[in-house]
Amino acid sequence: MGLAQALAVLPGISRSGSTICAGTLAGCRSEEVAKFSFIMSIPVILGSFLVELVMGLKDGEIQQSFTDGGATLGWSVALGFIVSAIAGLFAIKVMLKVIKKANYKWFSLYLVLLSVTCLVLHFTYFNV
C-alpha cells in the first residue's frame, strides 16, 4: 500500500484508490483497507501543509497577506480550516459506508483507464 501511495504522485492516479486497490489485491478485508488508506493520508496532508507553510513564510507571502488583510483574513483562514476539517471528516465517514458495499474491480479498472488517459493527454498536449 505504501508503494501504491508513492506511485500516486503520477498524474491521474488516485492516492486513495491506488492504496485501496493494493490492499485489496494483497488479500486484506476491504473495510480495513479503506480505513488504513484514509489514515495513510494524514502524513501526506500534514507534510504538504508544512511545506506550503514554510515556503509561504520564507517568501514573505503569508506575512504580506495578513498585513494586507488584517484580522479579517486571520478569522477567514481559521474558519476555512475548521469548515474544511469538518467537511473532510464527514466525507471520510460517508466514503467508509460506501466502501462496505463497493466492488473494487470496476473501480480499479476505472482508475487504470483514467491514469493511462491522463498520461497520454499530458505527454501529447503539454510537452509540445
PyMOL commands that place a pseudoatom at each C-alpha (Angstrom):
pseudoatom trace, name=CA, resn=MET, resi=1, chain=A, elem=C, hetatm=0, pos=[0.000, 0.000, 0.000]
pseudoatom trace, name=CA, resn=GLY, resi=2, chain=A, elem=C, hetatm=0, pos=[2.934, 2.327, 0.646]
pseudoatom trace, name=CA, resn=LEU, resi=3, chain=A, elem=C, hetatm=0, pos=[4.335, 1.752, -2.816]
pseudoatom trace, name=CA, resn=ALA, resi=4, chain=A, elem=C, hetatm=0, pos=[0.905, 2.403, -4.320]
pseudoatom trace, name=CA, resn=GLN, resi=5, chain=A, elem=C, hetatm=0, pos=[0.736, 5.681, -2.402]
pseudoatom trace, name=CA, resn=ALA, resi=6, chain=A, elem=C, hetatm=0, pos=[4.150, 6.665, -3.759]
pseudoatom trace, name=CA, resn=LEU, resi=7, chain=A, elem=C, hetatm=0, pos=[3.031, 5.907, -7.319]
pseudoatom trace, name=CA, resn=ALA, resi=8, chain=A, elem=C, hetatm=0, pos=[0.066, 8.214, -6.845]
pseudoatom trace, name=CA, resn=VAL, resi=9, chain=A, elem=C, hetatm=0, pos=[2.308, 11.232, -7.473]
pseudoatom trace, name=CA, resn=LEU, resi=10, chain=A, elem=C, hetatm=0, pos=[1.885, 10.439, -11.178]
pseudoatom trace, name=CA, resn=PRO, resi=11, chain=A, elem=C, hetatm=0, pos=[-0.854, 12.400, -12.967]
pseudoatom trace, name=CA, resn=GLY, resi=12, chain=A, elem=C, hetatm=0, pos=[-4.285, 10.792, -12.894]
pseudoatom trace, name=CA, resn=ILE, resi=13, chain=A, elem=C, hetatm=0, pos=[-3.540, 8.226, -10.201]
pseudoatom trace, name=CA, resn=SER, resi=14, chain=A, elem=C, hetatm=0, pos=[-5.780, 8.459, -7.171]
pseudoatom trace, name=CA, resn=ARG, resi=15, chain=A, elem=C, hetatm=0, pos=[-3.886, 8.094, -3.899]
pseudoatom trace, name=CA, resn=SER, resi=16, chain=A, elem=C, hetatm=0, pos=[-6.762, 6.537, -2.017]
pseudoatom trace, name=CA, resn=GLY, resi=17, chain=A, elem=C, hetatm=0, pos=[-7.833, 4.455, -4.995]
pseudoatom trace, name=CA, resn=SER, resi=18, chain=A, elem=C, hetatm=0, pos=[-4.380, 3.034, -5.570]
pseudoatom trace, name=CA, resn=THR, resi=19, chain=A, elem=C, hetatm=0, pos=[-3.804, 2.217, -1.898]
pseudoatom trace, name=CA, resn=ILE, resi=20, chain=A, elem=C, hetatm=0, pos=[-7.224, 0.592, -1.568]
pseudoatom trace, name=CA, resn=CYS, resi=21, chain=A, elem=C, hetatm=0, pos=[-6.590, -1.420, -4.738]
pseudoatom trace, name=CA, resn=ALA, resi=22, chain=A, elem=C, hetatm=0, pos=[-3.167, -2.560, -3.470]
pseudoatom trace, name=CA, resn=GLY, resi=23, chain=A, elem=C, hetatm=0, pos=[-4.535, -3.585, -0.085]
pseudoatom trace, name=CA, resn=THR, resi=24, chain=A, elem=C, hetatm=0, pos=[-7.386, -5.498, -1.668]
pseudoatom trace, name=CA, resn=LEU, resi=25, chain=A, elem=C, hetatm=0, pos=[-5.015, -7.285, -4.063]
pseudoatom trace, name=CA, resn=ALA, resi=26, chain=A, elem=C, hetatm=0, pos=[-2.870, -8.207, -1.040]
pseudoatom trace, name=CA, resn=GLY, resi=27, chain=A, elem=C, hetatm=0, pos=[-5.864, -10.070, 0.376]
pseudoatom trace, name=CA, resn=CYS, resi=28, chain=A, elem=C, hetatm=0, pos=[-6.920, -7.725, 3.165]
pseudoatom trace, name=CA, resn=ARG, resi=29, chain=A, elem=C, hetatm=0, pos=[-10.530, -7.012, 4.040]
pseudoatom trace, name=CA, resn=SER, resi=30, chain=A, elem=C, hetatm=0, pos=[-11.919, -4.055, 2.107]
pseudoatom trace, name=CA, resn=GLU, resi=31, chain=A, elem=C, hetatm=0, pos=[-13.250, -2.291, 5.199]
pseudoatom trace, name=CA, resn=GLU, resi=32, chain=A, elem=C, hetatm=0, pos=[-9.863, -2.413, 6.960]
pseudoatom trace, name=CA, resn=VAL, resi=33, chain=A, elem=C, hetatm=0, pos=[-8.037, -1.390, 3.788]
pseudoatom trace, name=CA, resn=ALA, resi=34, chain=A, elem=C, hetatm=0, pos=[-10.262, 1.664, 3.373]
pseudoatom trace, name=CA, resn=LYS, resi=35, chain=A, elem=C, hetatm=0, pos=[-9.743, 2.795, 6.959]
pseudoatom trace, name=CA, resn=PHE, resi=36, chain=A, elem=C, hetatm=0, pos=[-5.983, 2.324, 6.691]
pseudoatom trace, name=CA, resn=SER, resi=37, chain=A, elem=C, hetatm=0, pos=[-5.900, 4.192, 3.374]
pseudoatom trace, name=CA, resn=PHE, resi=38, chain=A, elem=C, hetatm=0, pos=[-7.568, 7.212, 4.955]
pseudoatom trace, name=CA, resn=ILE, resi=39, chain=A, elem=C, hetatm=0, pos=[-5.168, 7.056, 7.905]
pseudoatom trace, name=CA, resn=MET, resi=40, chain=A, elem=C, hetatm=0, pos=[-2.261, 6.944, 5.425]
pseudoatom trace, name=CA, resn=SER, resi=41, chain=A, elem=C, hetatm=0, pos=[-3.420, 10.279, 4.024]
pseudoatom trace, name=CA, resn=ILE, resi=42, chain=A, elem=C, hetatm=0, pos=[-2.751, 12.134, 7.271]
pseudoatom trace, name=CA, resn=PRO, resi=43, chain=A, elem=C, hetatm=0, pos=[1.064, 12.365, 6.908]
pseudoatom trace, name=CA, resn=VAL, resi=44, chain=A, elem=C, hetatm=0, pos=[0.679, 13.350, 3.239]
pseudoatom trace, name=CA, resn=ILE, resi=45, chain=A, elem=C, hetatm=0, pos=[-1.743, 16.157, 4.057]
pseudoatom trace, name=CA, resn=LEU, resi=46, chain=A, elem=C, hetatm=0, pos=[0.279, 17.397, 7.028]
pseudoatom trace, name=CA, resn=GLY, resi=47, chain=A, elem=C, hetatm=0, pos=[3.522, 17.225, 5.047]
pseudoatom trace, name=CA, resn=SER, resi=48, chain=A, elem=C, hetatm=0, pos=[2.022, 19.220, 2.194]
pseudoatom trace, name=CA, resn=PHE, resi=49, chain=A, elem=C, hetatm=0, pos=[0.684, 21.786, 4.653]
pseudoatom trace, name=CA, resn=LEU, resi=50, chain=A, elem=C, hetatm=0, pos=[4.068, 22.181, 6.347]
pseudoatom trace, name=CA, resn=VAL, resi=51, chain=A, elem=C, hetatm=0, pos=[5.912, 22.560, 3.024]
pseudoatom trace, name=CA, resn=GLU, resi=52, chain=A, elem=C, hetatm=0, pos=[3.470, 25.236, 1.866]
pseudoatom trace, name=CA, resn=LEU, resi=53, chain=A, elem=C, hetatm=0, pos=[3.627, 26.985, 5.243]
pseudoatom trace, name=CA, resn=VAL, resi=54, chain=A, elem=C, hetatm=0, pos=[7.432, 27.084, 5.283]
pseudoatom trace, name=CA, resn=MET, resi=55, chain=A, elem=C, hetatm=0, pos=[7.567, 28.290, 1.662]
pseudoatom trace, name=CA, resn=GLY, resi=56, chain=A, elem=C, hetatm=0, pos=[4.965, 30.979, 2.377]
pseudoatom trace, name=CA, resn=LEU, resi=57, chain=A, elem=C, hetatm=0, pos=[6.819, 32.186, 5.472]
pseudoatom trace, name=CA, resn=LYS, resi=58, chain=A, elem=C, hetatm=0, pos=[10.183, 32.094, 3.700]
pseudoatom trace, name=CA, resn=ASP, resi=59, chain=A, elem=C, hetatm=0, pos=[8.929, 34.099, 0.724]
pseudoatom trace, name=CA, resn=GLY, resi=60, chain=A, elem=C, hetatm=0, pos=[7.016, 36.514, 2.944]
pseudoatom trace, name=CA, resn=GLU, resi=61, chain=A, elem=C, hetatm=0, pos=[3.723, 35.823, 1.177]
pseudoatom trace, name=CA, resn=ILE, resi=62, chain=A, elem=C, hetatm=0, pos=[1.897, 34.830, 4.351]
pseudoatom trace, name=CA, resn=GLN, resi=63, chain=A, elem=C, hetatm=0, pos=[3.081, 37.863, 6.299]
pseudoatom trace, name=CA, resn=GLN, resi=64, chain=A, elem=C, hetatm=0, pos=[2.133, 40.152, 3.396]
pseudoatom trace, name=CA, resn=SER, resi=65, chain=A, elem=C, hetatm=0, pos=[-1.323, 38.576, 3.110]
pseudoatom trace, name=CA, resn=PHE, resi=66, chain=A, elem=C, hetatm=0, pos=[-2.011, 39.092, 6.809]
pseudoatom trace, name=CA, resn=THR, resi=67, chain=A, elem=C, hetatm=0, pos=[-0.633, 42.621, 6.666]
pseudoatom trace, name=CA, resn=ASP, resi=68, chain=A, elem=C, hetatm=0, pos=[-2.892, 43.468, 3.744]
pseudoatom trace, name=CA, resn=GLY, resi=69, chain=A, elem=C, hetatm=0, pos=[-5.935, 41.567, 5.031]
pseudoatom trace, name=CA, resn=GLY, resi=70, chain=A, elem=C, hetatm=0, pos=[-5.622, 42.334, 8.731]
pseudoatom trace, name=CA, resn=ALA, resi=71, chain=A, elem=C, hetatm=0, pos=[-7.618, 40.487, 11.375]
pseudoatom trace, name=CA, resn=THR, resi=72, chain=A, elem=C, hetatm=0, pos=[-10.401, 39.690, 8.902]
pseudoatom trace, name=CA, resn=LEU, resi=73, chain=A, elem=C, hetatm=0, pos=[-8.084, 37.450, 6.908]
pseudoatom trace, name=CA, resn=GLY, resi=74, chain=A, elem=C, hetatm=0, pos=[-6.979, 35.621, 10.050]
pseudoatom trace, name=CA, resn=TRP, resi=75, chain=A, elem=C, hetatm=0, pos=[-10.561, 34.828, 11.022]
pseudoatom trace, name=CA, resn=SER, resi=76, chain=A, elem=C, hetatm=0, pos=[-11.341, 33.797, 7.439]
pseudoatom trace, name=CA, resn=VAL, resi=77, chain=A, elem=C, hetatm=0, pos=[-8.392, 31.394, 7.379]
pseudoatom trace, name=CA, resn=ALA, resi=78, chain=A, elem=C, hetatm=0, pos=[-9.359, 29.928, 10.761]
pseudoatom trace, name=CA, resn=LEU, resi=79, chain=A, elem=C, hetatm=0, pos=[-12.990, 29.483, 9.706]
pseudoatom trace, name=CA, resn=GLY, resi=80, chain=A, elem=C, hetatm=0, pos=[-11.931, 27.924, 6.397]
pseudoatom trace, name=CA, resn=PHE, resi=81, chain=A, elem=C, hetatm=0, pos=[-9.666, 25.482, 8.234]
pseudoatom trace, name=CA, resn=ILE, resi=82, chain=A, elem=C, hetatm=0, pos=[-12.412, 24.430, 10.644]
pseudoatom trace, name=CA, resn=VAL, resi=83, chain=A, elem=C, hetatm=0, pos=[-15.077, 24.049, 7.948]
pseudoatom trace, name=CA, resn=SER, resi=84, chain=A, elem=C, hetatm=0, pos=[-12.764, 22.052, 5.670]
pseudoatom trace, name=CA, resn=ALA, resi=85, chain=A, elem=C, hetatm=0, pos=[-11.759, 19.758, 8.552]
pseudoatom trace, name=CA, resn=ILE, resi=86, chain=A, elem=C, hetatm=0, pos=[-15.404, 19.064, 9.394]
pseudoatom trace, name=CA, resn=ALA, resi=87, chain=A, elem=C, hetatm=0, pos=[-16.279, 18.501, 5.719]
pseudoatom trace, name=CA, resn=GLY, resi=88, chain=A, elem=C, hetatm=0, pos=[-13.295, 16.163, 5.333]
pseudoatom trace, name=CA, resn=LEU, resi=89, chain=A, elem=C, hetatm=0, pos=[-14.296, 14.079, 8.348]
pseudoatom trace, name=CA, resn=PHE, resi=90, chain=A, elem=C, hetatm=0, pos=[-17.872, 13.904, 7.086]
pseudoatom trace, name=CA, resn=ALA, resi=91, chain=A, elem=C, hetatm=0, pos=[-16.652, 12.796, 3.628]
pseudoatom trace, name=CA, resn=ILE, resi=92, chain=A, elem=C, hetatm=0, pos=[-14.493, 10.078, 5.185]
pseudoatom trace, name=CA, resn=LYS, resi=93, chain=A, elem=C, hetatm=0, pos=[-17.434, 8.761, 7.217]
pseudoatom trace, name=CA, resn=VAL, resi=94, chain=A, elem=C, hetatm=0, pos=[-19.634, 8.665, 4.103]
pseudoatom trace, name=CA, resn=MET, resi=95, chain=A, elem=C, hetatm=0, pos=[-16.926, 7.013, 1.998]
pseudoatom trace, name=CA, resn=LEU, resi=96, chain=A, elem=C, hetatm=0, pos=[-16.329, 4.313, 4.624]
pseudoatom trace, name=CA, resn=LYS, resi=97, chain=A, elem=C, hetatm=0, pos=[-20.042, 3.452, 4.493]
pseudoatom trace, name=CA, resn=VAL, resi=98, chain=A, elem=C, hetatm=0, pos=[-19.994, 3.376, 0.673]
pseudoatom trace, name=CA, resn=ILE, resi=99, chain=A, elem=C, hetatm=0, pos=[-16.840, 1.250, 0.591]
pseudoatom trace, name=CA, resn=LYS, resi=100, chain=A, elem=C, hetatm=0, pos=[-18.524, -1.509, 2.608]
pseudoatom trace, name=CA, resn=LYS, resi=101, chain=A, elem=C, hetatm=0, pos=[-20.778, -2.115, -0.404]
pseudoatom trace, name=CA, resn=ALA, resi=102, chain=A, elem=C, hetatm=0, pos=[-18.328, -1.250, -3.214]
pseudoatom trace, name=CA, resn=ASN, resi=103, chain=A, elem=C, hetatm=0, pos=[-16.973, -3.513, -5.932]
pseudoatom trace, name=CA, resn=TYR, resi=104, chain=A, elem=C, hetatm=0, pos=[-13.276, -2.670, -6.314]
pseudoatom trace, name=CA, resn=LYS, resi=105, chain=A, elem=C, hetatm=0, pos=[-12.775, -4.491, -9.593]
pseudoatom trace, name=CA, resn=TRP, resi=106, chain=A, elem=C, hetatm=0, pos=[-14.684, -1.891, -11.594]
pseudoatom trace, name=CA, resn=PHE, resi=107, chain=A, elem=C, hetatm=0, pos=[-13.240, 0.984, -9.593]
pseudoatom trace, name=CA, resn=SER, resi=108, chain=A, elem=C, hetatm=0, pos=[-9.712, -0.325, -10.203]
pseudoatom trace, name=CA, resn=LEU, resi=109, chain=A, elem=C, hetatm=0, pos=[-10.366, -0.662, -13.927]
pseudoatom trace, name=CA, resn=TYR, resi=110, chain=A, elem=C, hetatm=0, pos=[-11.683, 2.892, -13.993]
pseudoatom trace, name=CA, resn=LEU, resi=111, chain=A, elem=C, hetatm=0, pos=[-8.553, 4.167, -12.217]
pseudoatom trace, name=CA, resn=VAL, resi=112, chain=A, elem=C, hetatm=0, pos=[-6.213, 2.374, -14.624]
pseudoatom trace, name=CA, resn=LEU, resi=113, chain=A, elem=C, hetatm=0, pos=[-8.057, 3.725, -17.673]
pseudoatom trace, name=CA, resn=LEU, resi=114, chain=A, elem=C, hetatm=0, pos=[-8.154, 7.224, -16.219]
pseudoatom trace, name=CA, resn=SER, resi=115, chain=A, elem=C, hetatm=0, pos=[-4.433, 7.107, -15.433]
pseudoatom trace, name=CA, resn=VAL, resi=116, chain=A, elem=C, hetatm=0, pos=[-3.476, 5.949, -18.906]
pseudoatom trace, name=CA, resn=THR, resi=117, chain=A, elem=C, hetatm=0, pos=[-5.722, 8.597, -20.481]
pseudoatom trace, name=CA, resn=CYS, resi=118, chain=A, elem=C, hetatm=0, pos=[-4.242, 11.355, -18.318]
pseudoatom trace, name=CA, resn=LEU, resi=119, chain=A, elem=C, hetatm=0, pos=[-0.680, 10.281, -19.075]
pseudoatom trace, name=CA, resn=VAL, resi=120, chain=A, elem=C, hetatm=0, pos=[-1.345, 10.134, -22.820]
pseudoatom trace, name=CA, resn=LEU, resi=121, chain=A, elem=C, hetatm=0, pos=[-3.023, 13.553, -22.778]
pseudoatom trace, name=CA, resn=HIS, resi=122, chain=A, elem=C, hetatm=0, pos=[-0.276, 15.011, -20.635]
pseudoatom trace, name=CA, resn=PHE, resi=123, chain=A, elem=C, hetatm=0, pos=[2.538, 13.878, -22.912]
pseudoatom trace, name=CA, resn=THR, resi=124, chain=A, elem=C, hetatm=0, pos=[0.566, 14.588, -26.108]
pseudoatom trace, name=CA, resn=TYR, resi=125, chain=A, elem=C, hetatm=0, pos=[-0.676, 18.113, -25.417]
pseudoatom trace, name=CA, resn=PHE, resi=126, chain=A, elem=C, hetatm=0, pos=[1.531, 19.577, -22.720]
pseudoatom trace, name=CA, resn=ASN, resi=127, chain=A, elem=C, hetatm=0, pos=[5.007, 18.622, -23.903]
pseudoatom trace, name=CA, resn=VAL, resi=128, chain=A, elem=C, hetatm=0, pos=[4.943, 20.254, -27.314]
for i in range(1, 128): cmd.bond("trace and resi %d" % i, "trace and resi %d" % (i + 1))
show_as sticks, trace
zoom trace
